């Protein structure tokens, strides 16, 4: 492989590392005779960065030149950094060569904006089109749609990419205009709508015609930067709820703000990314998607921010002790799901198992329930601990957040005792 392409790869892969919305989606594309590769199950190969982020092995930008000067972006126009631009042929060749060497299983393609959104989008579409049509590449492709791109280009991209995404970046319009005056939310939501319409129209066509082309079969995703501006977790999760209401939206990613442009006075002075807050947002997101929680149950006017010390499910349970204890042998699946320490898989096993015998603490442990948490919020046979109502929420929180006893058999200074 030419040294010139490898030099560009070094620059452009480094520039792409701050975009976290790159996980695969489970889309399936079978290998075909005369074609190259396939995409089955979790079709995109991943690697982990030093800060714990999960990234694809070929995560690259078409170019890191950009006409915008966003305060939070390393590739902003005013930054003096190494710049590079891949030609369409170079990027296609790189992808194919890496795939043949078994380095990657797919492509995550993003780009800075050069000239205008349509000019950039047109070149990105040429990359994925050449991979599919010329090289018959069947691997996973995730392509970032450029905010402000035309409907025609978004529609063409959806015919070749498995997933399309458009990053919101800053959750509120006011703060987006503060840090990125050349952008607005309308330019983001418009291509999102184009993608959604394409997915719905494709689904309708495939109901009528079996071999109709699929449009972005893995749907779309987006990303929000957390901690660069003053939005509360309530603001962020409310926006996520609205996004998940769209039928084609599969994932919302939360990226802890990384202070790459510390000289810009509009940005907060942080030493490191707020990774704990980012993690709590992902946990809350999980509760909304799989546990039946609403955003206003997790965060509200009284609690606009997620608790950084405990997970949001436990925080909700401690704020709502009247909902407990839950009888695992009688209560419905939805209430069992709300018990801290019980996940979706465990809840399903509980509901199916209790038809044959009464569940006890021992059987719950075998199922996989985290009894350290769950014991304060459930009732069943052989439980000796009091419920959250007997012990008071403050005490349960104190017990569950206490540090483990030191090694060597020494006992923790804090003892588990019942309050008067």
Beta strands, then each sheet from edge to edge (+ up, - down):
strand 1: 46-48
strand 2: 54-56
strand 3: 59-61
strand 4: 106-110
strand 5: 140-144
strand 6: 163-165
strand 7: 220-226
strand 8: 249-256
strand 9: 326-327
strand 10: 378-379
sheet 1: 1+ 2-
sheet 2: 3+ 4+ 5+ 6+ 7+ 8+
sheet 3: 9+ 10+
end
